[in-house]
Amino acid sequence: MEKFNRTLRGYDPDEVNAFLDKVITRVEQMVKEIDKKNAEIDILKAQISENSKQKEKLQQYERMEDTLNRAIMMAQKTSDQLKIAAHRESEIVIDDAKRNANRIVNEALMRAEKIESDSMTLKRNVDIFKRRLKNIVESQLEVIDEIDKIEI
């Protein structure tokens, strides 16, 4: 605290005025500093608000990332299930194809055996027919020979 010299009517007005000028200057400086601090506070509030918006966006992106990760995992799971189902179906198709192939081969073998049997039967029949025809022709030749022997 400052002390003033005394004069006839109280304190020295020049000293008081000088002190008041100092106080006014100091108060003006303090007001400027307060205004500056208030401006800095406003800037910090704006930054906090912006940070809050950025934090909300980040949280939104994190939620989107989680959703995408879950979607990717579901797609992978579905893909795996489709692969398993396709593999099972291919095994079923292959087994059916093998059974059909075996059936076709067996039918073909049976047909081949029947054709071979029919062929053998036909060959025997042709041989029998040839022998009978030969016998008939020979007997006819004998008849012709007999006819030649008979003199007319």
C-alpha positions as CSV (number, residue, x, y, z in Angstrom):
1,M,0.0,0.0,0.0
2,E,1.3,3.4,-0.9
3,K,1.6,6.3,1.6
4,F,0.9,9.8,0.6
5,N,2.5,13.0,2.1
6,R,0.2,15.3,3.9
7,T,-0.5,18.8,2.9
8,L,-2.6,21.6,4.3
9,R,-5.9,20.2,3.2
10,G,-5.1,16.5,3.3
11,Y,-3.0,14.5,1.0
12,D,-0.8,15.8,-1.8
13,P,-3.1,15.9,-4.9
14,D,-0.2,15.3,-7.3
15,E,0.8,12.2,-5.5
16,V,-2.8,11.0,-5.3
17,N,-3.3,11.7,-9.0
18,A,-0.1,10.0,-9.9
19,F,-1.2,7.0,-7.8
20,L,-4.6,7.0,-9.4
21,D,-2.9,7.2,-12.9
22,K,-0.9,4.1,-11.9
23,V,-4.0,2.4,-10.6
24,I,-5.9,3.3,-13.8
25,T,-3.0,2.1,-15.9
26,R,-2.8,-1.1,-13.9
27,V,-6.6,-1.7,-14.0
28,E,-6.5,-1.0,-17.8
29,Q,-3.7,-3.6,-18.1
30,M,-5.7,-6.0,-16.0
31,V,-8.8,-5.4,-18.1
32,K,-6.7,-6.0,-21.3
33,E,-5.2,-9.2,-19.8
34,I,-8.7,-10.3,-18.7
35,D,-10.0,-9.6,-22.3
36,K,-7.0,-11.4,-23.7
37,K,-7.6,-14.3,-21.3
38,N,-11.3,-14.3,-22.2
39,A,-10.4,-14.4,-25.9
40,E,-8.0,-17.3,-25.2
41,I,-10.9,-19.0,-23.2
42,D,-13.2,-18.4,-26.2
43,I,-10.6,-20.0,-28.5
44,L,-10.1,-22.9,-26.0
45,K,-13.9,-23.3,-25.8
46,A,-14.0,-23.3,-29.7
47,Q,-11.2,-25.9,-29.7
48,I,-13.0,-28.0,-27.1
49,S,-16.2,-27.8,-29.1
50,E,-14.2,-28.8,-32.2
51,N,-12.5,-31.6,-30.3
52,S,-15.9,-32.7,-29.1
53,K,-17.2,-32.8,-32.7
54,Q,-14.0,-34.6,-33.8
55,K,-14.5,-37.1,-30.9
56,E,-18.1,-37.7,-31.9
57,K,-17.0,-38.2,-35.5
58,L,-14.3,-40.6,-34.3
59,Q,-16.8,-42.5,-32.3
60,Q,-19.1,-42.7,-35.3
61,Y,-16.2,-44.0,-37.4
62,E,-15.4,-46.5,-34.8
63,R,-19.0,-47.7,-34.7
64,M,-18.9,-47.9,-38.5
65,E,-15.6,-49.8,-38.3
66,D,-17.2,-52.2,-35.8
67,T,-20.2,-52.6,-38.1
68,L,-18.0,-53.3,-41.1
69,N,-15.9,-55.8,-39.2
70,R,-19.0,-57.6,-38.1
71,A,-20.2,-57.6,-41.7
72,I,-16.9,-58.9,-42.9
73,M,-17.0,-61.6,-40.3
74,M,-20.5,-62.6,-41.3
75,A,-19.5,-62.6,-45.0
76,Q,-16.5,-64.8,-44.1
77,K,-18.8,-67.2,-42.1
78,T,-21.3,-67.2,-44.9
79,S,-18.6,-67.9,-47.4
80,D,-17.2,-70.8,-45.3
81,Q,-20.7,-72.2,-45.0
82,L,-21.2,-71.9,-48.8
83,K,-17.9,-73.7,-49.4
84,I,-18.9,-76.5,-47.0
85,A,-22.3,-76.8,-48.6
86,A,-20.8,-76.8,-52.1
87,H,-18.3,-79.4,-51.1
88,R,-21.0,-81.6,-49.7
89,E,-23.1,-81.1,-52.8
90,S,-20.2,-81.9,-55.0
91,E,-19.6,-85.1,-53.1
92,I,-23.2,-86.1,-53.5
93,V,-23.1,-85.3,-57.3
94,I,-19.8,-87.3,-57.6
95,D,-21.3,-90.3,-55.7
96,D,-24.5,-90.2,-57.9
97,A,-22.3,-90.0,-61.0
98,K,-20.2,-93.0,-59.8
99,R,-23.4,-95.0,-59.1
100,N,-24.8,-94.1,-62.5
101,A,-21.5,-94.9,-64.2
102,N,-21.4,-98.3,-62.4
103,R,-25.0,-98.9,-63.5
104,I,-24.3,-97.9,-67.1
105,V,-21.1,-100.1,-67.2
106,N,-23.0,-103.0,-65.7
107,E,-25.8,-102.6,-68.2
108,A,-23.3,-102.3,-71.0
109,L,-21.5,-105.5,-69.8
110,M,-24.8,-107.3,-69.7
111,R,-25.7,-106.1,-73.2
112,A,-22.3,-107.1,-74.4
113,E,-22.7,-110.6,-72.9
114,K,-26.2,-110.9,-74.4
115,I,-24.9,-109.7,-77.8
116,E,-22.0,-112.2,-77.5
117,S,-24.5,-114.9,-76.5
118,D,-26.8,-114.0,-79.4
119,S,-23.8,-113.9,-81.7
120,M,-22.7,-117.4,-80.6
121,T,-26.3,-118.7,-81.0
122,L,-26.5,-117.1,-84.4
123,K,-23.1,-118.6,-85.4
124,R,-24.3,-122.1,-84.2
125,N,-27.5,-121.6,-86.1
126,V,-25.6,-120.6,-89.2
127,D,-23.3,-123.6,-88.8
128,I,-26.3,-125.9,-88.4
129,F,-28.0,-124.3,-91.3
130,K,-24.9,-124.8,-93.4
131,R,-24.6,-128.4,-92.4
132,R,-28.3,-129.1,-93.2
133,L,-28.1,-127.2,-96.4
134,K,-24.9,-129.1,-97.3
135,N,-26.7,-132.4,-96.4
136,I,-29.7,-131.4,-98.5
137,V,-27.4,-130.4,-101.4
138,E,-25.4,-133.6,-101.0
139,S,-28.6,-135.7,-100.9
140,Q,-29.9,-133.8,-103.9
141,L,-26.5,-134.6,-105.6
142,E,-26.9,-138.2,-104.7
143,V,-30.4,-138.2,-106.2
144,I,-29.0,-136.6,-109.3
145,D,-26.2,-139.2,-109.3
146,E,-28.9,-141.9,-108.9
147,I,-30.8,-140.4,-111.7
148,D,-27.7,-140.5,-113.9
149,K,-27.3,-144.1,-113.0
150,I,-30.7,-145.0,-114.1
151,E,-30.8,-145.4,-117.8
152,I,-33.6,-144.4,-119.5
